[in-house]
Amino acid sequence: MLHRVIPVDKESRWQLLSILCACLGAALWLPNFLLNYGYGFWMGTFIINPIGVVFGILGGSRLGIVLNSIMTFRFLIFMFVGYALAAF
């Protein structure tokens, strides 16, 4: 029964792990947005999402690579947008 839940081939497992890392990276940002306070959980994205990129490469998942790359650099993107909006 467990073989139906977990994919059998290795590429599917790497792809699943890559998507799970992307979801976990998004979940680490949720306390900041929902509670409107700057918790430091988001810093875990610098550890988890690069691992997700590696899993995406091993599994050949473009979606996993792109999502985890965006999640890795999300802080820098938000800083750029925040400073750009504050400049006007």
N, C-alpha and C positions, 0 to 999 in steps of 0.2 A: 504494500500500500504506500510506503514511503517513497518508492521509486516514481510514483505518479506525481508527487508533490515537487520533488527535486528533479530537475532535468538530468537526463542520463549522460549526454555527451559533455565533454569538457568545455567546449566553446559556450554552450548555453549556461553553464555554471558561472563562467567568467562574466558573461553578459548580465546575468542576474545579480551577481555581486557588484558589478559596476553601477547598475541602476539602484541597488540598495544603498550604495555609498552616496549617490546623488540625493536620494530621498533623506538619508540621515543628515547630510549637509544642509538641506533645506530645513529639516526639523531643528537643527541647532540655531537657526536664525529666528525661529518662531517666538521664543520668549522676548526677544527685543521688540518685535512688532506688536505682539498681543498685550504685553504688560507695560509697554511704553517706558522701559527702563533699560539701560545699557548693561546687560549681563555679558559676561565674558565667554559664554558657551560658543559663540560664533567663531572663536579662534580655533576650535576643533576642525573647522573646514580646511585649515591649512595642513592638517595631518590626514584627514579622512579622504578628502576629494582628490589629492594627487594619487593616493592608492587606488581610488576609483578609476582614474585615468589609466593607470597601469592595467587594471582589470579589464577596462574597455579595449585596450590594445591587444591584450591576450585573447579576448573573446571576439575581436573583430567587430565591435559594436561602435559605430560612428556616433549614435545617440548617446551612449555612455561616455564617450570621450568628450563630446561637446558639452554635455550637461555638467560633467565634473570639472571641466576646464572653466566654464562660466562660474561655477560655484567657488572654485579656488580663487578667482580674481574678482569676485563680487565686491569685496570690501574696497578694493582700489577703484572699481567702477563707481560705487556709491560715493566715495570721497571725491572723485572727479566731478560727478554730476552735482553733488552738494556744493562744492566750491564754485562751480560754474554758475549755478543758480543764485548763489549768494553774491556773486560779482555784479549781477544786474540789479 
